[in-house]
Amino acid sequence: SAFVLIQRSTVTAVSNTSTTFDGVFTSTYKAYRIVFEAITSSDAPPVTLYWQWRKSGPTTHSANYYAGSSRVNFNGAQTLAGNNNSSQYSLDAIGNTASNAYSFDVYRVGQGTSVPPLIYGMGTGYSGNIGPFTFGGTLDATINTTGFILSASAGTITGTVAIYGLAT
Protein backbone atom coordinates (compact mmCIF):
# COMPACT_ATOMS: atom_id res chain seq x y z
CA SER A 1 0.00 0.00 0.00
CA ALA A 2 1.03 3.59 -0.52
CA PHE A 3 -0.22 7.05 0.27
CA VAL A 4 -1.78 8.84 -2.71
CA LEU A 5 -1.82 12.65 -2.72
CA ILE A 6 -5.40 13.87 -3.03
CA GLN A 7 -4.95 17.59 -2.43
CA ARG A 8 -2.17 19.92 -1.30
CA SER A 9 -3.19 23.48 -0.63
CA THR A 10 -1.30 26.52 0.55
CA VAL A 11 -3.30 28.57 2.98
CA THR A 12 -2.21 32.22 3.07
CA ALA A 13 -3.59 34.46 5.81
CA VAL A 14 -7.05 32.92 5.62
CA SER A 15 -9.62 34.28 8.03
CA ASN A 16 -10.33 32.03 10.96
CA THR A 17 -13.58 30.62 9.58
CA SER A 18 -12.93 29.90 5.92
CA THR A 19 -10.25 27.23 5.53
CA THR A 20 -12.38 24.42 4.06
CA PHE A 21 -11.45 21.13 2.43
CA ASP A 22 -14.62 19.78 0.79
CA GLY A 23 -15.00 16.54 -1.15
CA VAL A 24 -11.61 15.12 -0.12
CA PHE A 25 -13.00 11.98 1.57
CA THR A 26 -14.65 9.41 -0.68
CA SER A 27 -15.23 5.66 -0.68
CA THR A 28 -12.03 5.24 -2.74
CA TYR A 29 -9.91 5.01 0.42
CA LYS A 30 -10.55 3.51 3.86
CA ALA A 31 -8.07 5.77 5.67
CA TYR A 32 -6.48 9.17 5.13
CA ARG A 33 -3.49 11.13 6.44
CA ILE A 34 -3.75 14.90 6.79
CA VAL A 35 -0.41 16.71 7.12
CA PHE A 36 -0.28 20.32 8.31
CA GLU A 37 3.04 21.76 7.17
CA ALA A 38 4.34 25.01 8.62
CA ILE A 39 1.02 26.09 10.16
CA THR A 40 1.17 29.44 11.97
CA SER A 41 -1.21 32.05 13.31
CA SER A 42 -1.06 35.80 12.85
CA ASP A 43 -1.70 36.28 16.59
CA ALA A 44 0.66 35.58 19.48
CA PRO A 45 0.31 32.13 21.11
CA PRO A 46 -1.55 30.39 22.37
CA VAL A 47 -4.03 30.38 19.49
CA THR A 48 -6.21 27.26 19.41
CA LEU A 49 -6.51 25.44 16.09
CA TYR A 50 -10.03 24.02 15.56
CA TRP A 51 -11.32 21.22 13.28
CA GLN A 52 -14.93 20.56 12.22
CA TRP A 53 -16.17 17.78 9.95
CA ARG A 54 -17.97 18.69 6.72
CA LYS A 55 -20.76 16.41 5.57
CA SER A 56 -22.67 15.61 2.39
CA GLY A 57 -21.03 18.47 0.54
CA PRO A 58 -20.53 21.92 2.05
CA THR A 59 -22.37 21.53 5.37
CA THR A 60 -20.42 21.90 8.62
CA HIS A 61 -21.29 19.49 11.44
CA SER A 62 -21.36 21.51 14.68
CA ALA A 63 -22.28 19.14 17.53
CA ASN A 64 -21.36 15.89 19.28
CA TYR A 65 -17.52 16.19 19.19
CA TYR A 66 -15.66 14.05 21.73
CA ALA A 67 -11.87 14.02 22.01
CA GLY A 68 -8.87 14.04 24.30
CA SER A 69 -5.36 15.41 23.97
CA SER A 70 -2.14 15.59 25.92
CA ARG A 71 0.79 17.97 25.56
CA VAL A 72 4.18 18.30 27.24
CA ASN A 73 5.35 21.88 26.88
CA PHE A 74 9.04 22.55 26.35
CA ASN A 75 9.21 23.87 29.92
CA GLY A 76 8.06 20.44 31.18
CA ALA A 77 4.46 21.40 32.04
CA GLN A 78 1.88 18.80 31.04
CA THR A 79 -1.55 19.66 29.71
CA LEU A 80 -4.53 17.34 29.33
CA ALA A 81 -7.60 18.61 27.50
CA GLY A 82 -10.86 17.21 26.21
CA ASN A 83 -13.89 17.91 24.08
CA ASN A 84 -17.11 16.69 25.66
CA ASN A 85 -20.08 17.12 23.32
CA SER A 86 -18.42 20.20 21.79
CA SER A 87 -19.21 22.05 18.56
CA GLN A 88 -15.69 21.30 17.20
CA TYR A 89 -12.37 19.68 18.07
CA SER A 90 -9.79 21.85 19.83
CA LEU A 91 -6.68 20.36 18.25
CA ASP A 92 -3.81 22.27 19.85
CA ALA A 93 -2.25 25.66 20.38
CA ILE A 94 -0.34 27.10 17.45
CA GLY A 95 2.16 29.93 17.49
CA ASN A 96 3.15 32.82 15.29
CA THR A 97 6.96 32.97 15.34
CA ALA A 98 7.82 29.54 13.95
CA SER A 99 6.17 26.71 12.07
CA ASN A 100 4.00 24.12 13.74
CA ALA A 101 3.76 20.62 12.20
CA TYR A 102 0.94 18.13 12.68
CA SER A 103 -0.17 14.84 11.16
CA PHE A 104 -3.64 13.33 11.57
CA ASP A 105 -4.98 9.96 10.49
CA VAL A 106 -8.72 9.79 9.84
CA TYR A 107 -10.81 6.67 9.49
CA ARG A 108 -14.39 5.79 8.57
CA VAL A 109 -14.89 8.86 6.39
CA GLY A 110 -16.35 9.06 2.88
CA GLN A 111 -18.15 5.78 3.53
CA GLY A 112 -21.73 7.02 3.87
CA THR A 113 -23.64 7.48 7.11
CA SER A 114 -23.27 4.14 8.86
CA VAL A 115 -20.39 4.95 11.24
CA PRO A 116 -18.97 8.00 13.02
CA PRO A 117 -15.58 9.33 11.82
CA LEU A 118 -12.43 8.76 13.89
CA ILE A 119 -9.34 10.98 14.08
CA TYR A 120 -5.95 10.47 15.70
CA GLY A 121 -2.93 12.74 15.42
CA MET A 122 0.24 14.15 16.80
CA GLY A 123 2.55 17.05 16.21
CA THR A 124 4.64 19.76 17.72
CA GLY A 125 4.65 23.49 17.98
CA TYR A 126 7.53 25.81 18.62
CA SER A 127 6.42 29.34 19.44
CA GLY A 128 5.23 30.15 22.91
CA ASN A 129 6.69 27.08 24.63
CA ILE A 130 4.02 24.86 23.02
CA GLY A 131 5.76 21.46 22.64
CA PRO A 132 4.64 18.05 21.30
CA PHE A 133 1.08 16.71 21.59
CA THR A 134 -1.17 13.74 20.80
CA PHE A 135 -4.88 13.87 19.98
CA GLY A 136 -7.75 11.45 19.37
CA GLY A 137 -11.46 11.94 18.80
CA THR A 138 -14.76 10.86 17.31
CA LEU A 139 -18.34 12.07 16.92
CA ASP A 140 -21.39 10.79 18.71
CA ALA A 141 -23.13 10.96 15.34
CA THR A 142 -23.10 9.07 12.07
CA ILE A 143 -22.68 11.42 9.11
CA ASN A 144 -21.47 11.19 5.53
CA THR A 145 -18.12 12.82 6.25
CA THR A 146 -16.73 14.31 3.02
CA GLY A 147 -14.31 16.97 4.28
CA PHE A 148 -13.29 19.29 7.09
CA ILE A 149 -12.86 22.94 7.98
CA LEU A 150 -10.05 24.56 9.97
CA SER A 151 -10.33 27.69 12.04
CA ALA A 152 -8.45 29.45 14.81
CA SER A 153 -9.50 31.06 18.05
CA ALA A 154 -7.98 34.36 16.84
CA GLY A 155 -6.25 35.87 13.84
CA THR A 156 -5.56 34.16 10.55
CA ILE A 157 -3.99 30.82 9.56
CA THR A 158 -1.05 30.42 7.18
CA GLY A 159 0.61 27.19 6.02
CA THR A 160 0.17 24.14 3.80
CA VAL A 161 -2.23 21.22 4.19
CA ALA A 162 -1.68 17.95 2.32
CA ILE A 163 -4.33 15.20 2.20
CA TYR A 164 -3.35 11.64 1.33
CA GLY A 165 -5.48 8.54 0.84
CA LEU A 166 -4.13 5.15 1.89
CA ALA A 167 -4.23 2.87 -1.14
CA THR A 168 -5.40 -0.69 -0.42
N, C-alpha and C positions, 0 to 999 in steps of 0.2 A: 504494500500500500504506500501511497505517497500523498502529500498535501498538494492540492491544486488551488492556485490563486484564483479567487472569484472576483475580488475587487480590492484595489489599493487606492486610497484617496488621501490627498493632502488637505488638511483642514487649516485654514488661515484666518485667525482672529474671528471665528464664528461666534455669534451671540450665544448665550448660554442655553438657548432653547431650540436651536435649529440644526444640530448636527445629526442628521438622520441617515440610516442605512436601510432602505426598503428593498424587499425582494431578494435579499441575499441568501436566505434559507429556503431550500426547496427539498423535495423528496429525493433528489439526486444523491445526497450525502447523508449519512447517519450521524456524523459528528463534524464539528467545525472548530477551527482555532482562530481567535481574533487577537491580533497583535497591535498594541498601541505603541508606536515608535515616537520618541521625543515629544511626548505630550506635556504641555505647559499651560499655565493660566496667566492672564494679564494682571491678576491681582496677587498680592503677597500671600504666602501660605499662612494657615492651611485653607485651601479651597477644596471643597468636597466634589469629587467627580461622581456623577449620577448616571445610572443606566435604567432605561425602561424598554420593555419588549414592545415591538410593533406587531400587529396582527392583521391577517386578511387584507393586506394592502396597507394603506397609510393611516391606520388607526392605532393610537397609543393606548396600551393597557395601563391603567393607573390605580390598581388595587391588588391586594393579596400577595405582596412580595415578602418572602421570608428568607433571611440570610444571616450569616455570621462571618466575622473577619477577625484576624489577629495581626498586630503589627509590633515590631520591636524597633523603636526609634534608635537612631545612631547614638543617642546619649544613654541608651540602655533601658529607657522607660518602655513598658509594655502596655499595649492598648487592645482591649477586646471590645467589639461593637457588634450590634445586631440590627436586623430589620424584622420587625414583628408586625405583620399585616400592614406594611407600608405602601406608599403610592409609587415607590421606585427603590432600586438598590442604591445604597451609599457605598460606592466601591472603595475609595480611599482618598486621602488628601493628596493634592498635587501642588507643586510649587511653581514659582515664576522665574527663578534664576538659573535653573539647569533642567535638563530633560528628565522626564520620568518614563519608565518603561514597564509595560504590563503585558501579560499574555493570559487569555481566557479560553477555556475549552467549553463549548456548549453542546448539549445533547438533547435529543428528542425535540428538535425544531424542524419546521418545514414538513412535518409528517401528518398534518391535519389536526383535528381537535381531540384526539383520544388520550393524550398524556400531557402533563405540565412540563415546560422546559426546565432544564437543569443547567447551571453554570458553575464552573470552578476556575479559579485563577490565582495568579501570583504576580508579584512585581516589586519594584523598588522606586522610591523617589529620592531626590537629593536635596532640593532646597528646603529650608526650614526644619532641618533635623527630622525628616520624615521616615526614612528607613524602609526595610523590606516588609511585605505583607502577604497574607494568603486570604482567600475569599471563597465562599461557596454559597449557593442559593437556589431557590426554586420558587414556583408560584403555587398558591393553593387555588389553582384554576386550570382548566384545560382550554387552551386557545390554539388557533392555527398561527403559530409564531413564524413570521416571515422576515423579520428584521428587528432593528433596535434603534434607539435614539440616545445620544449622549448629551449631557448638560452639566453645568457647574453651578455651585452655590453662589458664585460671584464672578464677574468679569467675562472674559472670552477664552475660548480654547484654541490652541494652535498645536499642530503635530500631524502625524500620519497614522492612518488606520488601515491595516491589511487584513483581509478576511480570506481564510483558506478552508476548503472542504477536504475531508479525509476520504480519499478514494478507497473503495473496497475491492 
